[in-house]
Amino acid sequence: MLQTSVEGVSLDPAVTGGVALVLAIGLTAAWTLAFYR
């Protein structure tokens, strides 16, 4: 299911979802650290 080389597809929905998930987790972690300091 994991493809290292993307042929003809600029943005795979799975990749987009993964990036969005990582960004959301990163933002949540940043906010948590900022609040608990």
N, C-alpha and C positions, 0 to 999 in steps of 0.2 A: 504493500500500500504506500510505502514511502518511496518517492522518486527523487533522486538527486538531480537528474537533468530534466528540465522542463522543455518540452518540444511544442512550440506553437501556442502554448498556454501561458499568458503573462502572469495571471494570478489564480492559483488553485484555491477553490473555496476552503479546503481543509487548511491550507497554509494561511489564508487570511484569518480564519477562525483561530488558529493557533497563535498568530501574532497578536490578535485582539485580546486573547486570553492572557498572554504574557504581559501585555501592556496593562490590562486591568489589575492583574496581581501586583505588578510593579507599583502602580499608582496607589493601590490599597496599602502596600507595605510602606511606601513613602509617607502616606498620610498617618499611618499608625505610629511610625517612628517620630514624625514631627509632633504628634499630639502627646506622646509619652515622654518627651524630653523635658 
